[in-house]
């Protein structure tokens, strides 16, 4: 009996100790949970009215004309290019041009030894004189036979035979004249003339060499540089817009030696599109013409081409860096009068390299954040460190892009500027 009482007391002691341990543990966990529950509220209060203002730069949305531009990489081509070759065989006696010289059409560039061709012309002339003498005698005989035939002095057969001989000799004289014309033409080919005006290249054959009509190398090349052409390609999806622009009038085209240059080296107009799309690349070739009076464009060079196909008149624009991307689409942080920002969704139109056209969601004059936007949320307090000027109303320096716009830079302004109200 005494042993049973002792065992019961021992069990009761262990149960009490276990309950006490559980009570202490629950109190400790409850404190942690309470602290964790209070943390989000503290964080919210930290980003509210008591949080420091985020320094940002802003710019006002503006109304302006925005040109719609297309960019491509093109190759400069001479408007005409000719390889000057010999048309007759002979020794090259002299070269009369300087390498790199500007020549006129018809100007003599080189001379070939003319003696053999002059001899052929003289032979053709002598053969014609001989046949003309025979023809003159045959015509006199025909007149005699005709008079005698009236009195039956000769037969009709003799008269007809003489008439055929006259006709034969007349044809021979005509053939002699053709041979003379051929020989005279061949002789003229010994003076090699420029078929077009333009700039000559490097000399390919030196005087003293024997040149032939079938030589593939030629003597020199001539390229017409004024005007000059640029051939470039665009995606086939742009064909409709380009054709519509050409129907409205001349389409201006600019050429730059390097992409990103502010000033073009030449301005011209679009001439035409090719008659088919390249099925391998899905692009179509276009050709533009430039006056090239200063000679800045050179055949074979690569240039950045920019053509204006349309101008959007009086549209609302913001800098492209002010446009952000989220799960629901593009948006911008708009500055409120109380120095807080509103995260406002936007509908965008054409986007260039520097500006975006806003079709809905923003009014001209409203200011949007251009830097510091990645540190903001809806309703955040901001400190305007600087207000940038509105984008220029003229031509933007880059072509329209259909890809994702760049995110706004999150570079904080200098510390001294951050304290501005």
One Martini backbone bead per residue (centre of mass of N, CA, C, O) as a GRO file, in nm:
protein
  421
    1UNK     BB    1   0.058   0.061  -0.023
    2UNK     BB    2   0.299   0.258   0.007
    3UNK     BB    3   0.408   0.212  -0.277
    4UNK     BB    4   0.159   0.323  -0.436
    5UNK     BB    5   0.172   0.612  -0.332
    6UNK     BB    6   0.453   0.684  -0.440
    7UNK     BB    7   0.396   0.640  -0.741
    8UNK     BB    8   0.168   0.851  -0.769
    9UNK     BB    9   0.336   1.102  -0.688
   10UNK     BB   10   0.545   1.078  -0.914
   11UNK     BB   11   0.348   1.113  -1.153
   12UNK     BB   12   0.240   1.393  -1.074
   13UNK     BB   13   0.514   1.542  -1.098
   14UNK     BB   14   0.566   1.492  -1.400
   15UNK     BB   15   0.309   1.632  -1.509
   16UNK     BB   16   0.369   1.914  -1.398
   17UNK     BB   17   0.634   1.957  -1.543
   18UNK     BB   18   0.517   1.929  -1.830
   19UNK     BB   19   0.316   2.163  -1.811
   20UNK     BB   20   0.520   2.383  -1.751
   21UNK     BB   21   0.686   2.354  -2.010
   22UNK     BB   22   0.458   2.412  -2.204
   23UNK     BB   23   0.392   2.700  -2.099
   24UNK     BB   24   0.666   2.827  -2.156
   25UNK     BB   25   0.674   2.766  -2.463
   26UNK     BB   26   0.414   2.916  -2.544
   27UNK     BB   27   0.507   3.195  -2.448
   28UNK     BB   28   0.749   3.216  -2.636
   29UNK     BB   29   0.602   3.177  -2.912
   30UNK     BB   30   0.404   3.410  -2.877
   31UNK     BB   31   0.617   3.634  -2.884
   32UNK     BB   32   0.720   3.578  -3.166
   33UNK     BB   33   0.453   3.610  -3.316
   34UNK     BB   34   0.405   3.899  -3.228
   35UNK     BB   35   0.660   4.016  -3.358
   36UNK     BB   36   0.597   3.922  -3.647
   37UNK     BB   37   0.323   4.071  -3.672
   38UNK     BB   38   0.455   4.362  -3.625
   39UNK     BB   39   0.656   4.398  -3.862
   40UNK     BB   40   0.483   4.484  -4.111
   41UNK     BB   41   0.375   4.742  -3.984
   42UNK     BB   42   0.650   4.874  -3.957
   43UNK     BB   43   0.714   4.869  -4.258
   44UNK     BB   44   0.478   5.043  -4.347
   45UNK     BB   45   0.557   5.288  -4.174
   46UNK     BB   46   0.838   5.321  -4.314
   47UNK     BB   47   0.680   5.387  -4.613
   48UNK     BB   48   0.550   5.631  -4.524
   49UNK     BB   49   0.545   5.932  -4.382
   50UNK     BB   50   0.827   5.857  -4.225
   51UNK     BB   51   0.972   5.823  -4.477
   52UNK     BB   52   1.205   5.883  -4.690
   53UNK     BB   53   1.268   6.050  -4.965
   54UNK     BB   54   1.292   5.995  -5.305
   55UNK     BB   55   1.518   6.062  -5.535
   56UNK     BB   56   1.435   6.247  -5.836
   57UNK     BB   57   1.354   6.272  -6.180
   58UNK     BB   58   1.182   6.493  -6.406
   59UNK     BB   59   0.920   6.516  -6.667
   60UNK     BB   60   0.729   6.664  -6.907
   61UNK     BB   61   0.476   6.620  -7.092
   62UNK     BB   62   0.451   6.641  -7.452
   63UNK     BB   63   0.379   6.821  -7.750
   64UNK     BB   64   0.453   6.667  -8.071
   65UNK     BB   65   0.643   6.589  -8.346
   66UNK     BB   66   0.673   6.250  -8.482
   67UNK     BB   67   0.891   6.071  -8.648
   68UNK     BB   68   0.883   5.793  -8.863
   69UNK     BB   69   1.138   5.550  -8.846
   70UNK     BB   70   1.382   5.374  -9.045
   71UNK     BB   71   1.634   5.120  -9.012
   72UNK     BB   72   1.951   5.048  -9.183
   73UNK     BB   73   2.180   4.852  -9.376
   74UNK     BB   74   2.404   4.972  -9.626
   75UNK     BB   75   2.514   4.997  -9.975
   76UNK     BB   76   2.730   5.146 -10.179
   77UNK     BB   77   2.656   5.263 -10.518
   78UNK     BB   78   2.704   5.315 -10.824
   79UNK     BB   79   2.510   5.446 -11.077
   80UNK     BB   80   2.772   5.371 -11.255
   81UNK     BB   81   2.958   5.087 -11.407
   82UNK     BB   82   3.276   5.047 -11.587
   83UNK     BB   83   3.465   4.830 -11.793
   84UNK     BB   84   3.743   4.897 -11.973
   85UNK     BB   85   3.784   4.763 -12.301
   86UNK     BB   86   3.904   4.609 -12.561
   87UNK     BB   87   3.784   4.579 -12.918
   88UNK     BB   88   4.080   4.532 -13.012
   89UNK     BB   89   4.368   4.429 -13.142
   90UNK     BB   90   4.680   4.522 -12.972
   91UNK     BB   91   4.900   4.766 -12.897
   92UNK     BB   92   4.967   4.957 -12.620
   93UNK     BB   93   5.076   5.281 -12.641
   94UNK     BB   94   4.873   5.466 -12.452
   95UNK     BB   95   4.802   5.655 -12.148
   96UNK     BB   96   4.572   5.943 -12.072
   97UNK     BB   97   4.531   5.883 -11.769
   98UNK     BB   98   4.460   5.934 -11.431
   99UNK     BB   99   4.446   5.816 -11.135
  100UNK     BB  100   4.136   5.942 -11.017
  101UNK     BB  101   4.003   6.069 -11.250
  102UNK     BB  102   3.794   6.292 -11.406
  103UNK     BB  103   3.565   6.205 -11.662
  104UNK     BB  104   3.435   6.223 -11.978
  105UNK     BB  105   3.231   6.157 -12.216
  106UNK     BB  106   3.454   6.052 -12.484
  107UNK     BB  107   3.718   6.035 -12.360
  108UNK     BB  108   4.045   5.972 -12.405
  109UNK     BB  109   4.240   5.701 -12.254
  110UNK     BB  110   4.351   5.524 -12.507
  111UNK     BB  111   4.596   5.358 -12.732
  112UNK     BB  112   4.612   5.172 -13.028
  113UNK     BB  113   4.756   5.024 -13.277
  114UNK     BB  114   4.640   5.131 -13.615
  115UNK     BB  115   4.774   5.001 -13.876
  116UNK     BB  116   4.607   4.745 -13.941
  117UNK     BB  117   4.331   4.897 -13.955
  118UNK     BB  118   4.411   5.095 -14.177
  119UNK     BB  119   4.469   4.878 -14.392
  120UNK     BB  120   4.183   4.758 -14.400
  121UNK     BB  121   4.049   5.017 -14.498
  122UNK     BB  122   4.208   5.055 -14.761
  123UNK     BB  123   4.118   4.787 -14.888
  124UNK     BB  124   3.815   4.848 -14.892
  125UNK     BB  125   3.835   5.097 -15.073
  126UNK     BB  126   3.967   4.956 -15.320
  127UNK     BB  127   3.742   4.748 -15.372
  128UNK     BB  128   3.522   4.952 -15.433
  129UNK     BB  129   3.657   5.090 -15.675
  130UNK     BB  130   3.664   4.839 -15.852
  131UNK     BB  131   3.355   4.777 -15.852
  132UNK     BB  132   3.266   5.051 -15.967
  133UNK     BB  133   3.403   5.015 -16.243
  134UNK     BB  134   3.248   4.761 -16.328
  135UNK     BB  135   2.968   4.890 -16.305
  136UNK     BB  136   3.002   5.111 -16.515
  137UNK     BB  137   3.051   4.917 -16.756
  138UNK     BB  138   2.788   4.752 -16.727
  139UNK     BB  139   2.594   4.989 -16.782
  140UNK     BB  140   2.690   5.052 -17.071
  141UNK     BB  141   2.620   4.774 -17.187
  142UNK     BB  142   2.320   4.790 -17.124
  143UNK     BB  143   2.258   5.028 -17.310
  144UNK     BB  144   2.341   4.893 -17.576
  145UNK     BB  145   2.151   4.646 -17.558
  146UNK     BB  146   1.894   4.813 -17.556
  147UNK     BB  147   1.924   4.941 -17.842
  148UNK     BB  148   1.964   4.674 -18.002
  149UNK     BB  149   1.692   4.535 -17.915
  150UNK     BB  150   1.502   4.716 -18.095
  151UNK     BB  151   1.662   4.590 -18.372
  152UNK     BB  152   1.765   4.296 -18.315
  153UNK     BB  153   2.084   4.285 -18.233
  154UNK     BB  154   1.991   4.139 -17.969
  155UNK     BB  155   1.909   3.937 -17.735
  156UNK     BB  156   1.722   3.899 -17.459
  157UNK     BB  157   1.929   3.733 -17.300
  158UNK     BB  158   2.164   3.935 -17.306
  159UNK     BB  159   2.015   4.162 -17.163
  160UNK     BB  160   1.952   4.007 -16.900
  161UNK     BB  161   2.243   3.938 -16.824
  162UNK     BB  162   2.341   4.233 -16.797
  163UNK     BB  163   2.140   4.316 -16.579
  164UNK     BB  164   2.244   4.113 -16.365
  165UNK     BB  165   2.533   4.222 -16.350
  166UNK     BB  166   2.464   4.496 -16.241
  167UNK     BB  167   2.329   4.399 -15.982
  168UNK     BB  168   2.574   4.249 -15.873
  169UNK     BB  169   2.765   4.499 -15.858
  170UNK     BB  170   2.588   4.664 -15.665
  171UNK     BB  171   2.609   4.465 -15.431
  172UNK     BB  172   2.916   4.475 -15.408
  173UNK     BB  173   2.937   4.774 -15.336
  174UNK     BB  174   2.770   4.751 -15.075
  175UNK     BB  175   2.967   4.552 -14.939
  176UNK     BB  176   3.208   4.742 -14.947
  177UNK     BB  177   3.080   4.957 -14.762
  178UNK     BB  178   3.053   4.772 -14.516
  179UNK     BB  179   3.357   4.714 -14.491
  180UNK     BB  180   3.434   5.006 -14.441
  181UNK     BB  181   3.271   5.051 -14.185
  182UNK     BB  182   3.413   4.831 -14.024
  183UNK     BB  183   3.704   4.937 -14.048
  184UNK     BB  184   3.644   5.218 -13.926
  185UNK     BB  185   3.547   5.113 -13.654
  186UNK     BB  186   3.801   4.959 -13.574
  187UNK     BB  187   3.980   5.209 -13.583
  188UNK     BB  188   3.826   5.367 -13.356
  189UNK     BB  189   3.902   5.150 -13.128
  190UNK     BB  190   4.202   5.253 -13.082
  191UNK     BB  191   4.030   5.470 -12.936
  192UNK     BB  192   3.981   5.486 -12.602
  193UNK     BB  193   3.670   5.555 -12.449
  194UNK     BB  194   3.448   5.702 -12.245
  195UNK     BB  195   3.121   5.588 -12.177
  196UNK     BB  196   3.138   5.758 -11.910
  197UNK     BB  197   3.103   5.950 -11.643
  198UNK     BB  198   3.380   5.981 -11.399
  199UNK     BB  199   3.578   5.770 -11.201
  200UNK     BB  200   3.884   5.650 -11.206
  201UNK     BB  201   4.088   5.402 -11.143
  202UNK     BB  202   4.305   5.166 -11.158
  203UNK     BB  203   4.547   5.053 -11.348
  204UNK     BB  204   4.564   4.734 -11.535
  205UNK     BB  205   4.738   4.847 -11.784
  206UNK     BB  206   5.028   4.882 -11.960
  207UNK     BB  207   5.222   5.007 -12.172
  208UNK     BB  208   5.302   4.753 -12.435
  209UNK     BB  209   5.076   4.576 -12.425
  210UNK     BB  210   4.878   4.311 -12.526
  211UNK     BB  211   4.558   4.348 -12.650
  212UNK     BB  212   4.222   4.212 -12.623
  213UNK     BB  213   3.885   4.170 -12.668
  214UNK     BB  214   3.873   3.915 -12.444
  215UNK     BB  215   3.953   4.061 -12.203
  216UNK     BB  216   3.866   4.064 -11.854
  217UNK     BB  217   4.019   4.298 -11.704
  218UNK     BB  218   4.111   4.533 -11.858
  219UNK     BB  219   4.208   4.878 -11.800
  220UNK     BB  220   3.950   5.021 -11.654
  221UNK     BB  221   3.747   5.186 -11.416
  222UNK     BB  222   3.415   5.338 -11.400
  223UNK     BB  223   3.257   5.572 -11.168
  224UNK     BB  224   2.950   5.702 -11.072
  225UNK     BB  225   2.909   5.954 -10.799
  226UNK     BB  226   2.707   6.166 -10.965
  227UNK     BB  227   2.515   6.010 -10.853
  228UNK     BB  228   2.424   5.794 -10.574
  229UNK     BB  229   2.382   5.469 -10.427
  230UNK     BB  230   2.161   5.285 -10.193
  231UNK     BB  231   2.149   4.957 -10.058
  232UNK     BB  232   1.873   4.803  -9.881
  233UNK     BB  233   1.700   4.647  -9.603
  234UNK     BB  234   1.370   4.515  -9.521
  235UNK     BB  235   1.112   4.406  -9.385
  236UNK     BB  236   0.821   4.282  -9.518
  237UNK     BB  237   0.628   4.440  -9.314
  238UNK     BB  238   0.714   4.739  -9.451
  239UNK     BB  239   0.590   4.768  -9.735
  240UNK     BB  240   0.322   4.918  -9.689
  241UNK     BB  241   0.442   5.177  -9.558
  242UNK     BB  242   0.629   5.254  -9.792
  243UNK     BB  243   0.418   5.277 -10.017
  244UNK     BB  244   0.247   5.492  -9.878
  245UNK     BB  245   0.473   5.705  -9.867
  246UNK     BB  246   0.518   5.722 -10.181
  247UNK     BB  247   0.229   5.824 -10.244
  248UNK     BB  248   0.264   6.102 -10.082
  249UNK     BB  249   0.580   6.107 -10.163
  250UNK     BB  250   0.878   6.182 -10.101
  251UNK     BB  251   1.132   5.986  -9.943
  252UNK     BB  252   1.337   6.048  -9.698
  253UNK     BB  253   1.702   6.006  -9.679
  254UNK     BB  254   1.963   5.886  -9.463
  255UNK     BB  255   2.326   5.899  -9.417
  256UNK     BB  256   2.562   5.703  -9.222
  257UNK     BB  257   2.874   5.587  -9.135
  258UNK     BB  258   2.752   5.573  -8.837
  259UNK     BB  259   2.588   5.458  -8.589
  260UNK     BB  260   2.460   5.743  -8.399
  261UNK     BB  261   2.485   5.979  -8.559
  262UNK     BB  262   2.368   6.298  -8.577
  263UNK     BB  263   2.493   6.361  -8.858
  264UNK     BB  264   2.452   6.346  -9.178
  265UNK     BB  265   2.627   6.296  -9.490
  266UNK     BB  266   2.342   6.241  -9.637
  267UNK     BB  267   2.072   6.338  -9.867
  268UNK     BB  268   1.771   6.179  -9.988
  269UNK     BB  269   1.589   5.943 -10.195
  270UNK     BB  270   1.353   5.720 -10.271
  271UNK     BB  271   1.315   5.512 -10.547
  272UNK     BB  272   1.285   5.184 -10.478
  273UNK     BB  273   1.168   4.860 -10.507
  274UNK     BB  274   1.171   4.555 -10.529
  275UNK     BB  275   0.999   4.270 -10.696
  276UNK     BB  276   1.105   4.097 -10.437
  277UNK     BB  277   1.129   3.861 -10.191
  278UNK     BB  278   1.343   3.713  -9.979
  279UNK     BB  279   1.294   3.388  -9.871
  280UNK     BB  280   1.543   3.351  -9.674
  281UNK     BB  281   1.494   3.648  -9.502
  282UNK     BB  282   1.233   3.838  -9.539
  283UNK     BB  283   1.337   4.057  -9.746
  284UNK     BB  284   1.378   4.387  -9.895
  285UNK     BB  285   1.491   4.581 -10.150
  286UNK     BB  286   1.642   4.910 -10.160
  287UNK     BB  287   1.661   5.240 -10.329
  288UNK     BB  288   1.881   5.518 -10.304
  289UNK     BB  289   1.939   5.873 -10.368
  290UNK     BB  290   2.242   6.076 -10.406
  291UNK     BB  291   2.421   6.348 -10.489
  292UNK     BB  292   2.721   6.374 -10.378
  293UNK     BB  293   2.892   6.648 -10.398
  294UNK     BB  294   3.126   6.584 -10.168
  295UNK     BB  295   3.208   6.267 -10.171
  296UNK     BB  296   3.140   6.084  -9.906
  297UNK     BB  297   3.041   5.866 -10.084
  298UNK     BB  298   3.137   5.515 -10.136
  299UNK     BB  299   3.187   5.251 -10.301
  300UNK     BB  300   3.121   4.973 -10.072
  301UNK     BB  301   3.008   5.111  -9.840
  302UNK     BB  302   2.891   5.135  -9.515
  303UNK     BB  303   2.558   5.234  -9.405
  304UNK     BB  304   2.332   5.426  -9.226
  305UNK     BB  305   1.983   5.404  -9.264
  306UNK     BB  306   1.724   5.669  -9.285
  307UNK     BB  307   1.364   5.666  -9.300
  308UNK     BB  308   1.078   5.863  -9.364
  309UNK     BB  309   0.722   5.762  -9.347
  310UNK     BB  310   0.630   5.956  -9.102
  311UNK     BB  311   0.414   6.205  -8.921
  312UNK     BB  312   0.329   6.281  -8.596
  313UNK     BB  313   0.087   6.504  -8.493
  314UNK     BB  314   0.048   6.623  -8.195
  315UNK     BB  315   0.178   6.440  -7.957
  316UNK     BB  316   0.219   6.249  -7.676
  317UNK     BB  317   0.525   6.263  -7.480
  318UNK     BB  318   0.796   6.058  -7.350
  319UNK     BB  319   1.047   5.934  -7.217
  320UNK     BB  320   1.161   5.614  -7.234
  321UNK     BB  321   1.271   5.602  -6.930
  322UNK     BB  322   0.971   5.640  -6.801
  323UNK     BB  323   0.914   5.354  -6.894
  324UNK     BB  324   0.753   5.078  -6.761
  325UNK     BB  325   0.742   4.725  -6.668
  326UNK     BB  326   0.470   4.496  -6.623
  327UNK     BB  327   0.230   4.258  -6.596
  328UNK     BB  328   0.013   4.492  -6.718
  329UNK     BB  329   0.233   4.671  -6.840
  330UNK     BB  330   0.272   4.983  -6.901
  331UNK     BB  331   0.430   5.247  -6.700
  332UNK     BB  332   0.411   5.539  -6.472
  333UNK     BB  333   0.541   5.793  -6.266
  334UNK     BB  334   0.333   6.034  -6.120
  335UNK     BB  335   0.331   6.353  -6.015
  336UNK     BB  336   0.217   6.502  -5.735
  337UNK     BB  337   0.150   6.780  -5.543
  338UNK     BB  338   0.243   6.608  -5.264
  339UNK     BB  339   0.507   6.440  -5.343
  340UNK     BB  340   0.378   6.204  -5.490
  341UNK     BB  341   0.314   5.888  -5.649
  342UNK     BB  342   0.173   5.745  -5.952
  343UNK     BB  343   0.076   5.436  -6.078
  344UNK     BB  344   0.039   5.451  -6.432
  345UNK     BB  345  -0.116   5.339  -6.690
  346UNK     BB  346  -0.029   5.271  -7.039
  347UNK     BB  347  -0.066   5.376  -7.383
  348UNK     BB  348   0.116   5.290  -7.668
  349UNK     BB  349   0.292   5.370  -7.946
  350UNK     BB  350   0.536   5.498  -8.074
  351UNK     BB  351   0.887   5.395  -8.059
  352UNK     BB  352   1.185   5.527  -7.996
  353UNK     BB  353   1.505   5.589  -7.880
  354UNK     BB  354   1.368   5.835  -7.671
  355UNK     BB  355   1.057   5.808  -7.732
  356UNK     BB  356   0.703   5.800  -7.633
  357UNK     BB  357   0.382   5.738  -7.734
  358UNK     BB  358   0.084   5.858  -7.580
  359UNK     BB  359  -0.260   5.756  -7.602
  360UNK     BB  360  -0.299   5.671  -7.285
  361UNK     BB  361  -0.273   5.818  -6.936
  362UNK     BB  362  -0.177   6.115  -7.041
  363UNK     BB  363  -0.094   6.454  -6.993
  364UNK     BB  364   0.002   6.740  -7.074
  365UNK     BB  365   0.243   6.839  -6.810
  366UNK     BB  366   0.287   6.591  -6.681
  367UNK     BB  367   0.493   6.437  -6.440
  368UNK     BB  368   0.770   6.217  -6.479
  369UNK     BB  369   0.975   5.960  -6.402
  370UNK     BB  370   1.334   5.901  -6.497
  371UNK     BB  371   1.466   5.861  -6.203
  372UNK     BB  372   1.422   5.618  -5.940
  373UNK     BB  373   1.182   5.406  -6.005
  374UNK     BB  374   1.288   5.131  -5.866
  375UNK     BB  375   1.221   5.272  -5.562
  376UNK     BB  376   0.915   5.262  -5.623
  377UNK     BB  377   0.573   5.325  -5.528
  378UNK     BB  378   0.261   5.360  -5.464
  379UNK     BB  379   0.274   5.670  -5.282
  380UNK     BB  380   0.545   5.771  -5.278
  381UNK     BB  381   0.793   5.967  -5.161
  382UNK     BB  382   0.947   6.263  -5.303
  383UNK     BB  383   1.252   6.419  -5.441
  384UNK     BB  384   1.322   6.677  -5.648
  385UNK     BB  385   1.627   6.718  -5.801
  386UNK     BB  386   1.522   6.728  -6.111
  387UNK     BB  387   1.426   6.897  -6.426
  388UNK     BB  388   1.380   6.803  -6.728
  389UNK     BB  389   1.365   6.849  -7.042
  390UNK     BB  390   1.192   6.823  -7.300
  391UNK     BB  391   1.164   6.674  -7.571
  392UNK     BB  392   1.231   6.725  -7.876
  393UNK     BB  393   1.041   6.810  -8.169
  394UNK     BB  394   1.218   6.673  -8.342
  395UNK     BB  395   1.435   6.452  -8.446
  396UNK     BB  396   1.514   6.156  -8.359
  397UNK     BB  397   1.821   5.960  -8.320
  398UNK     BB  398   1.621   5.713  -8.367
  399UNK     BB  399   1.463   5.437  -8.446
  400UNK     BB  400   1.213   5.244  -8.451
  401UNK     BB  401   1.094   5.023  -8.191
  402UNK     BB  402   0.946   4.694  -8.097
  403UNK     BB  403   1.063   4.655  -7.839
  404UNK     BB  404   1.172   4.676  -7.532
  405UNK     BB  405   1.197   4.907  -7.315
  406UNK     BB  406   1.382   5.076  -7.118
  407UNK     BB  407   1.478   5.101  -6.813
  408UNK     BB  408   1.503   5.283  -6.554
  409UNK     BB  409   1.727   5.446  -6.393
  410UNK     BB  410   1.873   5.398  -6.044
  411UNK     BB  411   2.017   5.662  -6.011
  412UNK     BB  412   2.121   5.858  -5.772
  413UNK     BB  413   2.146   6.152  -5.677
  414UNK     BB  414   2.301   6.371  -5.529
  415UNK     BB  415   2.307   6.445  -5.200
  416UNK     BB  416   2.248   6.749  -5.224
  417UNK     BB  417   1.989   6.711  -5.408
  418UNK     BB  418   1.811   6.529  -5.211
  419UNK     BB  419   1.721   6.792  -5.024
  420UNK     BB  420   1.521   6.876  -5.197
  421UNK     BB  421   1.176   6.955  -5.214
   0.00000   0.00000   0.00000
